[in-house]
Amino acid sequence: MSTTRTTYDDPSLHNALAALDRAPVWLNSDPLTADELHGRVVAVDFWTYSCVNWLRTLPYVRAWHERYRERGLVVVGAHAPEFGFEHDLDNVRRAASKLDVGYPVVIDNDFRIWRSLDNHYWPALYLLDGEGRVRYHHFGEGAYDEIEQAIQRLLDVEEELARVDAGGLTEAADWTTLQSPETYVGRTRGERRSRDRHPDDLALNQWTLAGDWSVGSEAAVLQATPGSIAYRFQARDLNLVLAPADSSAPVRFSVSLNGMAPSDAHRLDVDTSGEGTVAEPRMYQLVRQHDATAPRTFEMTFHDPGVRAYVFTFD
């Protein structure tokens, strides 16, 4: 979902705020126009709520909003959906509330604001000066001190940087042990799927489906139970973007690691026995390993039909 790149002072991108004038839907704010924002420093933060890379940046964006909003900074979260369910306003509104996204959010379902900045990434943050010119941008995670220093320069502020608690849901990845890449399940971007191996026989970063699944462009959909999805991974955390059936009926599941209940390796959306429920479309945090990481086989068995599996991410 992301890569990382930083750029200063890009004179080729001007008046990016003009795209906001045609945005019909806002959360947490009345519509903001280019005229209203003239003279203010604006941080446009592109996000989509199921993206783990964006989730890990959220505490910093929230901190900058809270610290500098009275000194001329306006943070605008431009929600540009990656998956179909992220086009649904109710889903975005619910996610923004649960994640405590309190700054203005503009719904960019048609990617008009995205295209106005020639953006290609989640997350991406653009700093615009009082004339609407892009003076700095950063793609991906990290560079938090550098971003805040750029904010301070544009605001003509010089002080200690904000202290940010980025734990729990938004804790940074353990890049030193991460050996498994983001892996899409849908047909369009899916790769490394093994169609004929038992979960115990998967090689590192291979995955497989068992049962009656229909694999569409974005997701694999379980047509009937029983059904499972397995992945051989090496990382501290394993997450999976999931959605319940179109009827929105909750889908019960069980998780195992190397054939056993996860115990203290369970994450926020699973109990120690491995049980959990898919009740809404979002990213589910399933595994958090506390010991030294090594290749392990993750298997998730669903006890109700209709679940949709989109993408594995790892921290």
C-alpha positions, 0 to 999 in steps of 0.5 A, a space after each residue: 500500500 505504500 512506499 517512502 519518498 520525501 520531496 521539498 519545494 515542488 513548484 510544478 504543483 500549484 493551487 492544489 486546494 482548488 480540487 477541494 471546492 468541488 468535494 461534496 462530502 466532509 466529516 468533522 467540518 463544514 466544507 473547506 474551500 480554497 478561498 477559506 484556506 488561503 493564507 493557512 498552511 494545509 496538510 493534505 493526508 491521503 488515507 484509506 481506513 483499512 491501510 496498516 501503513 496509514 494507521 501507523 502514521 495516524 498518531 503523528 497526524 493527530 498530534 500535529 493537528 492538535 498542536 498547531 491548529 491554533 497557529 495556522 495549520 489545517 489538517 485535511 484527511 483526504 479519504 481515497 478508497 482502495 477497496 469497494 467497501 471503503 466507498 461506503 460513507 457509513 463505513 468511513 464515518 464509523 472508522 473515523 470515530 473509532 480511530 479518533 480521527 478528529 480533524 476535517 476529512 474530505 471524501 475523495 471517492 472519485 480521486 479528484 483530489 488524489 489526481 490533482 496532486 498526481 498522488 500514487 500512494 497510501 499514506 501520502 502527506 502534502 504540505 501546502 503554503 498560504 498560496 496553495 503551493 506544495 512545499 513538501 511531501 512525503 510518501 509512506 511511513 516515517 520521517 516524522 521529525 522531518 515532517 514536523 520540522 517542515 510544518 514549523 518552518 511554514 508556520 514560522 515556529 521553532 520549538 521542541 517536537 511533539 511527543 507521540 505515543 504510537 503504541 497499541 493499534 498504531 505501533 510501528 512495524 518491527 522492520 528488523 524481523 519482517 520477512 513477509 510482504 503485503 499479499 493481496 488475495 484477489 485475482 487482480 493483484 494476488 500472488 504466491 498462492 499455492 493451489 495444491 499444498 496442505 498448510 503444513 507444506 507451504 513454503 515461506 510467504 506462500 498461502 492457500 485456500 481450502 473449501 468453496 471459495 470464489 476469487 474475484 478481482 478484489 477479494 476471495 469470497 467463501 461460498 459455503 462452510 467449512 472454509 479456511 485460508 492459510 499463510 506461511 509467514 515470518 513477522 511479528 504481526 499478521 493482519 488481514 483485511 476482511 469483510 462479512 457477507 453482504 447481508 452483514 451477518 457476523 462471520 465466526 472464525 478460529 485462528 491457529 499458529 502451527 496447528 495450535 491456538 495462538 495463546 499469548 500470540 493473539 492480537 486485538 481481534 482474537 482471543 487466546 483460544 483463537 476465536 473471533 468474529 468478522 462483524 464489519 469491513 476493516 483490517 483485523 489484527 490477528 497475531 502478535 508474536 512476543 518471542 523471536 520470530 521464525 517461519 510459522 503457519 497461520 490458518 484461519 477457519 471460518 464457521 459461516 459463509 460469505 466472508 471476503 478476504 482482501 489482503 494480508 499485511 505484516 508488521 
